[in-house]
Amino acid sequence: MIMDDEIGEYLQNSLDFAADSLYCEWCYVIDLDKQTFEVYQGFNTEPLPETDRFYYMEEKSREASRWIGEKYHPVRFVRSWSFDELPTEEEFLGAFKEEGDE
């Protein structure tokens, strides 16, 4: 969708923002080594497992949470797709629908 967008899209590397899941609602990773598109969700109040991509940011996340008195952790992995099986826009949005969403 980004490549074929008629007006063009600007992507910015804000890796450290993934540690602040209170404000970082969603995080998208394009992993060229694994050839996957990964989706991570914010508002995460559970510690990450050591196997998670953003586990190394737990300390940075604790520092940020200390200032606001909340216990947030880095964004949490939700879903991934291989480059060969990327979803349509409708499938992508449908993968994250919650009960009551239209």
Rosetta blueprint (number, residue, H / E / L):
1 M L
2 I L
3 M L
4 D L
5 D L
6 E L
7 I L
8 G L
9 E L
10 Y L
11 L L
12 Q L
13 N L
14 S L
15 L H
16 D H
17 F H
18 A H
19 A H
20 D L
21 S L
22 L L
23 Y L
24 C L
25 E L
26 W E
27 C E
28 Y E
29 V E
30 I E
31 D E
32 L L
33 D L
34 K L
35 Q L
36 T E
37 F E
38 E E
39 V E
40 Y E
41 Q E
42 G L
43 F L
44 N L
45 T L
46 E L
47 P L
48 L L
49 P L
50 E L
51 T L
52 D L
53 R L
54 F L
55 Y H
56 Y H
57 M H
58 E H
59 E H
60 K H
61 S H
62 R H
63 E H
64 A H
65 S H
66 R H
67 W H
68 I H
69 G L
70 E L
71 K L
72 Y L
73 H L
74 P L
75 V L
76 R E
77 F E
78 V E
79 R E
80 S E
81 W E
82 S E
83 F H
84 D H
85 E H
86 L L
87 P L
88 T L
89 E H
90 E H
91 E H
92 F H
93 L H
94 G H
95 A L
96 F L
97 K L
98 E L
99 E L
100 G L
101 D L
102 E L
